[in-house]
Amino acid sequence: MNKCITKIILGLLIISIVAVPNAAAEVLVPEPTMIDEGMTGPDSMYLDMEMDFARLQINPGYSDMQIKPGNNDEVTVTVTNKDNETITAKPFVSVVPYSDNLFEESWVTITPLSADIAQDAKQEFVIKVNIPQDVDIGHYSTSIAFTEDVMPTPYPTPYPDYLNSMHLSVNVWTPPNIQIQTQFLHGRVESGKSYDYEIKLENVADKDISIDPKIDDNNHMYDFGPFGSMSSAFDDDAITITAPSVVKAGETAIVNVHLEVPGDSKGSYSGAIDLNIDDPSIDEWDGQVQMNFNVWTQPTEPYTKTFTTRTDGPVTIEISSNPFSEYTYAMWMGADTQNQEDPSFDVTLENESGDVEMMLVKTTYTGTVSLGMSDFPPWEADSTGIYQDISASYTEQYSASGAAGDWTLGILPGNADMFSYTITVGPGEDNL
Amino acid sequence: MKGALRLFPLFWCSNMKKIIALFVVLLFTVLMTSISGCVVGTGDGALENSIVWIGTPPAESGVIEKKIIQQVIPNTGTEYENITISASQENDKLCLHVSGMSANTMYPDLYDFTYNYDNNEMTRVSYLLEAIPESVRGEAIGIAMNNEQIREVLFTGKSGNSIPSVKRILPETAKKFYEPKTLFSVTWKDSSLSALVDVDTGLVVDVWSGN
């Protein structure tokens, strides 16, 4: 019985070994771009030079790996001979100088070491990358060249550009030892008020990890846009950070962020807190908490508009909040609360005889809804056909008895940073 | 201890054997309890109680409910407190609009299905999944804002001050752009800017800027 099972397993193994390369060989690969014989212009200078090189098609031309220190990964590369003679491919590592970190040649083993590839034949090479345990996390890249043919240049270059090569990018990573449970502080803040936020850090490692949270030095590198300098709503010193210096193993620590919004601040503030986590599992970007605050100043005095009427017809006032996106609307809720506040307007009307009583005759909610047919990212295409709120606005309509003369309209908005108004004198559609 | 031994006289050999036997029995009991609990929990029992039909339920509503429960999966760490379904007949197909609401999320998960009575097949047509806990939303936005391409558009542009939408992208869709796993789409609609975010690895795997 056991022998029978062993035979079946062996048979299946043999079938799979035979089947895999055949299946891989069936993968369609794009035709390589060859230098056109009729090429003219600046590039033609290269054609004037003696060029005799092997024409190999390498698929894939680029490979990306994610490997933890002490682990390995491999990629199978298919090399097709598009030349009119047999080519000997002898792959080797050509370390590129422009990588973030220097790739070590010794990390790579390639099998077979070399192969003679007949015209139009394919040869598979397995490129195995072993990352030693002591390698720093980060991005490493290199080229794997299959022949010594290099791109001719009219001037000497420090590093050869191999024609028959592929690019290999390796992201050496480890799961973060510290989990940043709050990665984004945002919200609409009011000038003159203070706010407190918490950044929770959980140490999932078995050793203490030191931290030193500070405002990122490069916070304002993006303040210089294409239209010149864009001032921030407030300086970094409006933010005070208090935190322990160590997150103990297996424990959670809180970084407290206190924001005192200056009374005269306007606009928005964008920046980041660099947590300065002293652990190799956290790279520079991962150790940051982004901040984005929009400063809101609630007016205390109403906006006023004077106007003159020449008839005694009724006066109709219509005030609308600006159309706001659903998510701008959410900003009124403060950070992470579900207590939505609707826009509102305190409206007054005066004429030469004093305050005029106004009657709220109509409130209107207006919205724009999309079915996701256009102007959405391609990965949201599966939401097509489902209603999505894009924008909404709120309108109040008031009416007052009119008389010829001078009038003053006062509007104090609440929870609205933009509004529009319409003053109609005489019988409106509703009054007819 | 004595009581337990009386229940299992076959293991009455030595003290060690008794302990091992008791441990095995306890382990078996715990496993069986948890397995049966799981069945009841996914169980559809709990969810069936919270399913609400808007209007008159269609024919075979019980079968349809079971198929819907199999196909609507909330975000990890989230449960649907209630599911509302509305149905409309379109030619020979039944169109179903499903909304899953969670207690700890601001927005619902929305699904559109069609149900074919001939072969009892349920097909998902569309989905819009925003029932995402604030902590996950914040994490996805934070990862997106760590991306240099996103930062450049947001911080040097004149718009982008609004809070972005965050939508869960199912593995079937995600595999077209990255890998078959749950991703999150962080989109600034007013900037025509979106980042496809892998929260597990903390990476932005794709960026769309309206072009």
HADDOCK unambig.tbl for C-alpha pairs under 7 A between the chains (distance, minus, plus):
assign (segid A and resid 182 and name CA) (segid B and resid 135 and name CA) 6.83 0.50 0.50
assign (segid A and resid 182 and name CA) (segid B and resid 138 and name CA) 6.77 0.50 0.50
assign (segid A and resid 182 and name CA) (segid B and resid 139 and name CA) 6.47 0.50 0.50
assign (segid A and resid 183 and name CA) (segid B and resid 138 and name CA) 6.17 0.50 0.50
assign (segid A and resid 183 and name CA) (segid B and resid 139 and name CA) 5.11 0.50 0.50
assign (segid A and resid 183 and name CA) (segid B and resid 142 and name CA) 4.95 0.50 0.50
assign (segid A and resid 184 and name CA) (segid B and resid 138 and name CA) 5.42 0.50 0.50
assign (segid A and resid 184 and name CA) (segid B and resid 139 and name CA) 6.53 0.50 0.50
assign (segid A and resid 184 and name CA) (segid B and resid 141 and name CA) 6.70 0.50 0.50
assign (segid A and resid 184 and name CA) (segid B and resid 142 and name CA) 4.78 0.50 0.50
assign (segid A and resid 222 and name CA) (segid B and resid 155 and name CA) 5.87 0.50 0.50
assign (segid A and resid 222 and name CA) (segid B and resid 156 and name CA) 6.16 0.50 0.50
assign (segid A and resid 223 and name CA) (segid B and resid 155 and name CA) 6.98 0.50 0.50
assign (segid A and resid 223 and name CA) (segid B and resid 156 and name CA) 6.83 0.50 0.50
assign (segid A and resid 224 and name CA) (segid B and resid 156 and name CA) 6.97 0.50 0.50
assign (segid A and resid 225 and name CA) (segid B and resid 156 and name CA) 4.53 0.50 0.50
assign (segid A and resid 226 and name CA) (segid B and resid 156 and name CA) 6.92 0.50 0.50
assign (segid A and resid 285 and name CA) (segid B and resid 146 and name CA) 6.38 0.50 0.50
assign (segid A and resid 289 and name CA) (segid B and resid 142 and name CA) 6.89 0.50 0.50
assign (segid A and resid 290 and name CA) (segid B and resid 142 and name CA) 6.00 0.50 0.50
assign (segid A and resid 290 and name CA) (segid B and resid 145 and name CA) 6.90 0.50 0.50
assign (segid A and resid 327 and name CA) (segid B and resid 162 and name CA) 6.34 0.50 0.50
assign (segid A and resid 327 and name CA) (segid B and resid 163 and name CA) 5.37 0.50 0.50
assign (segid A and resid 327 and name CA) (segid B and resid 164 and name CA) 6.43 0.50 0.50
assign (segid A and resid 327 and name CA) (segid B and resid 165 and name CA) 6.69 0.50 0.50
assign (segid A and resid 328 and name CA) (segid B and resid 162 and name CA) 5.05 0.50 0.50
assign (segid A and resid 328 and name CA) (segid B and resid 163 and name CA) 6.07 0.50 0.50
assign (segid A and resid 331 and name CA) (segid B and resid 163 and name CA) 6.98 0.50 0.50
assign (segid A and resid 336 and name CA) (segid B and resid 134 and name CA) 6.51 0.50 0.50
assign (segid A and resid 338 and name CA) (segid B and resid 106 and name CA) 6.78 0.50 0.50
assign (segid A and resid 375 and name CA) (segid B and resid 210 and name CA) 6.67 0.50 0.50
assign (segid A and resid 377 and name CA) (segid B and resid 194 and name CA) 6.37 0.50 0.50
assign (segid A and resid 377 and name CA) (segid B and resid 208 and name CA) 5.98 0.50 0.50
assign (segid A and resid 379 and name CA) (segid B and resid 173 and name CA) 6.65 0.50 0.50
assign (segid A and resid 382 and name CA) (segid B and resid 126 and name CA) 5.14 0.50 0.50
assign (segid A and resid 382 and name CA) (segid B and resid 127 and name CA) 5.94 0.50 0.50
assign (segid A and resid 383 and name CA) (segid B and resid 126 and name CA) 5.08 0.50 0.50
assign (segid A and resid 383 and name CA) (segid B and resid 127 and name CA) 4.84 0.50 0.50
assign (segid A and resid 383 and name CA) (segid B and resid 128 and name CA) 5.03 0.50 0.50
assign (segid A and resid 384 and name CA) (segid B and resid 126 and name CA) 6.28 0.50 0.50
assign (segid A and resid 385 and name CA) (segid B and resid 126 and name CA) 6.65 0.50 0.50
assign (segid A and resid 386 and name CA) (segid B and resid 126 and name CA) 6.89 0.50 0.50
